Amino acid sequence: MKTCKNCGASINDDSRFCTQCGADTFESGAVEETVVNVEASAQPETDNTEIPAQGGEYYNPEGDNTVGGGEYYQPATADASGSASSYTYTVPADQEPVGKGKKKGRVWAIVLAVIIVLGFIGRFGLKIADIVFDVLDNKTSISDGSVSLSGYTNDSLNLNIDVSGSNFKIASEDELSSYFNVNPDDYETVIYNYSTGEILAVCIFKGSATEIAQSVEAFARAEAEYYYENETNYKISDVYEREIAGKTYTCVDISQAVEDEEYGDYYTEETLCIIKDGSTFVEIQIVTYPEETGRNAQNIIDQYFKAIK
């Protein structure tokens, strides 16, 4: 029991107001101290993995009802008047919700792993391609030929193009660059008839991965389309085979009606004869003007192309 300071009546220890006169039995200083002590003792130690004994709530940035992985917020304590104040949490603009950084890290880890794997596959694939090309190169039976004043000879093709005693001449490197506007390194030889305009050209080259993967028939067709992709009034024949000096070549013909203000209108035919062995290609180009000369690619082959043995 305690005594009211106002009227001296006896009242219970836990009563704040006197039952006789209604006076407040606590001093203002004691009230403030008690409230502070209650708040301090009521504040739990927060733990991000378990819900504290006091009734709090988790802020979950994922928007579901799971616990753990969020942040715990202690609800407001009662104020001096005995009513509980409300508490509303708003995420600051410069604060990312809990867990977002972890997700971002996982995404970048996956991206990095993919890059590493693709890089490994790319390097491994290129290495394999190099090995395959080397094997194909070693297996090819085609070698470079030789050029002379009389024409062109290639033992690996069993081919001798003999133009001695004719109007055909071997084009020099300067003529290939200036007159024909081609790279001399791209051709074994270019043999040109200055009186008729007929051309015999031989080139031997290593094909790209795409070219090697193609059949020789598909490559012959693609070559014809490539040469004439910017031209007009031309026609590409079906692919066929032709025997030249005992070797079987895959061939395609391109015919074209040309309208030229400087040289006048004319008709020309070009025949591509191709052999592929491993990664090595041989391409013989024959250009003729049958309406003016009366002969075509087959006539040129019959007259100038001979077997060595």
NORCOR-V361173 format. One record per residue. RES is the residue in one small letter. OMEGA is omega in whole degrees, 0 to 359 (* if undefined). BURIAL is I if it has 9 or more other C-alpha atoms within 8 Angstrom, else O. Layout:
BEGIN
{{RES;OMEGA;BURIAL} {RES;OMEGA;BURIAL}}
END
This chain:
BEGIN
{{m;175;O} {k;185;O} {t;178;O} {c;181;I} {k;183;O} {n;185;O} {c;178;O} {g;180;O} {a;177;O} {s;180;O} {i;180;I} {n;181;O} {d;185;O} {d;179;O} {s;178;O} {r;183;O} {f;181;O} {c;182;I} {t;180;O} {q;184;O} {c;178;O} {g;181;O} {a;176;O} {d;185;O} {t;180;I} {f;173;O} {e;184;O} {s;181;O} {g;181;O} {a;179;O} {v;183;I} {e;182;I} {e;181;O} {t;180;O} {v;179;I} {v;182;O} {n;180;O} {v;180;O} {e;182;I} {a;182;O} {s;182;O} {a;184;O} {q;182;O} {p;170;I} {e;185;O} {t;178;O} {d;184;O} {n;183;I} {t;181;O} {e;179;O} {i;179;I} {p;181;I} {a;178;O} {q;182;O} {g;175;O} {g;177;I} {e;178;O} {y;170;I} {y;183;O} {n;182;I} {p;181;O} {e;176;O} {g;178;O} {d;185;O} {n;181;O} {t;177;O} {v;184;I} {g;179;O} {g;178;I} {g;176;I} {e;183;I} {y;179;I} {y;180;O} {q;178;I} {p;183;I} {a;176;O} {t;180;O} {a;177;I} {d;185;I} {a;182;O} {s;178;O} {g;180;O} {s;180;O} {a;177;O} {s;180;O} {s;180;O} {y;179;O} {t;181;O} {y;175;O} {t;181;O} {v;177;O} {p;182;O} {a;184;O} {d;181;O} {q;177;O} {e;177;O} {p;181;O} {v;178;I} {g;183;O} {k;180;O} {g;180;O} {k;179;O} {k;180;O} {k;179;O} {g;179;O} {r;179;O} {v;180;O} {w;178;O} {a;178;O} {i;180;O} {v;180;O} {l;179;O} {a;179;O} {v;180;O} {i;180;O} {i;181;O} {v;180;O} {l;178;O} {g;178;O} {f;179;O} {i;181;O} {g;180;O} {r;179;O} {f;179;O} {g;178;O} {l;179;O} {k;178;O} {i;180;O} {a;179;I} {d;180;O} {i;180;O} {v;181;O} {f;179;I} {d;179;O} {v;179;O} {l;179;I} {d;181;I} {n;182;O} {k;184;O} {t;179;I} {s;184;O} {i;178;O} {s;179;O} {d;178;O} {g;180;I} {s;182;O} {v;176;I} {s;180;O} {l;181;O} {s;179;O} {g;187;I} {y;180;I} {t;177;I} {n;182;I} {d;183;I} {s;177;I} {l;185;O} {n;189;I} {l;173;I} {n;176;I} {i;185;I} {d;181;I} {v;179;I} {s;180;O} {g;180;O} {s;178;O} {n;177;O} {f;179;I} {k;176;I} {i;179;I} {a;177;I} {s;178;O} {e;178;O} {d;179;O} {e;178;I} {l;182;I} {s;187;I} {s;185;O} {y;183;O} {f;178;O} {n;178;O} {v;178;O} {n;180;O} {p;181;O} {d;182;O} {d;186;I} {y;169;I} {e;178;I} {t;171;I} {v;181;I} {i;192;I} {y;175;I} {n;186;I} {y;181;I} {s;182;O} {t;183;O} {g;180;I} {e;184;I} {i;170;I} {l;182;I} {a;179;I} {v;174;I} {c;177;I} {i;185;I} {f;175;O} {k;181;O} {g;175;I} {s;179;O} {a;179;O} {t;181;O} {e;180;O} {i;181;I} {a;180;O} {q;167;I} {s;181;O} {v;177;I} {e;179;I} {a;179;O} {f;180;I} {a;179;I} {r;180;I} {a;178;O} {e;180;O} {a;180;I} {e;179;I} {y;182;O} {y;187;O} {y;185;I} {e;180;O} {n;181;O} {e;178;O} {t;175;O} {n;178;O} {y;180;I} {k;180;O} {i;182;I} {s;171;O} {d;178;O} {v;181;I} {y;180;O} {e;180;O} {r;177;I} {e;176;O} {i;179;I} {a;177;I} {g;178;O} {k;179;O} {t;180;I} {y;172;I} {t;190;I} {c;173;I} {v;180;I} {d;174;I} {i;177;I} {s;185;I} {q;172;I} {a;187;I} {v;174;I} {e;186;O} {d;181;O} {e;183;O} {e;184;O} {y;183;O} {g;181;O} {d;178;I} {y;181;O} {y;181;I} {t;176;I} {e;176;I} {e;179;I} {t;175;I} {l;178;I} {c;192;I} {i;170;I} {i;174;I} {k;177;I} {d;187;I} {g;177;I} {s;183;I} {t;179;I} {f;169;I} {v;180;I} {e;176;I} {i;180;I} {q;180;I} {i;180;I} {v;180;I} {t;178;I} {y;189;I} {p;180;I} {e;182;O} {e;185;O} {t;181;O} {g;178;O} {r;181;I} {n;184;I} {a;180;I} {q;177;O} {n;179;O} {i;180;I} {i;181;I} {d;185;O} {q;190;O} {y;184;I} {f;182;I} {k;172;I} {a;180;I} {i;181;O} {k;*;O}}
END
